[in-house]
């Protein structure tokens, strides 16, 4: 899918290092980046996304945002084919 990158979700950075994932994928719309105010004079870069609602495998999904920091620490970029295999519920929404 053009304009979308897929990231495998990990609950913690140590889970990411160990290769333990939640069984969910976040779809990030790469052309939707924006800066969001966090606290006094600090901003973080975010993207519009579709992600899991629950921490259970193949969770239902909804619209969300994903910060660059969260993607870096809690997610790993994967192929669309792998994302389809891991999180089919996500593609019910994306393919609709």
Secondary structure as GFF3:
##gff-version 3
##sequence-region A 1 96
A	DSSP	beta_strand	4	9	.	.	.	ID=ss1
A	DSSP	alpha_helix	13	18	.	.	.	ID=ss2
A	DSSP	beta_strand	25	29	.	.	.	ID=ss3
A	DSSP	three_ten_helix	30	32	.	.	.	ID=ss4
A	DSSP	beta_strand	34	39	.	.	.	ID=ss5
A	DSSP	beta_strand	42	52	.	.	.	ID=ss6
A	DSSP	beta_strand	61	67	.	.	.	ID=ss7
A	DSSP	alpha_helix	68	74	.	.	.	ID=ss8
A	DSSP	beta_strand	75	78	.	.	.	ID=ss9
A	DSSP	alpha_helix	80	86	.	.	.	ID=ss10
A	DSSP	alpha_helix	88	94	.	.	.	ID=ss11
###
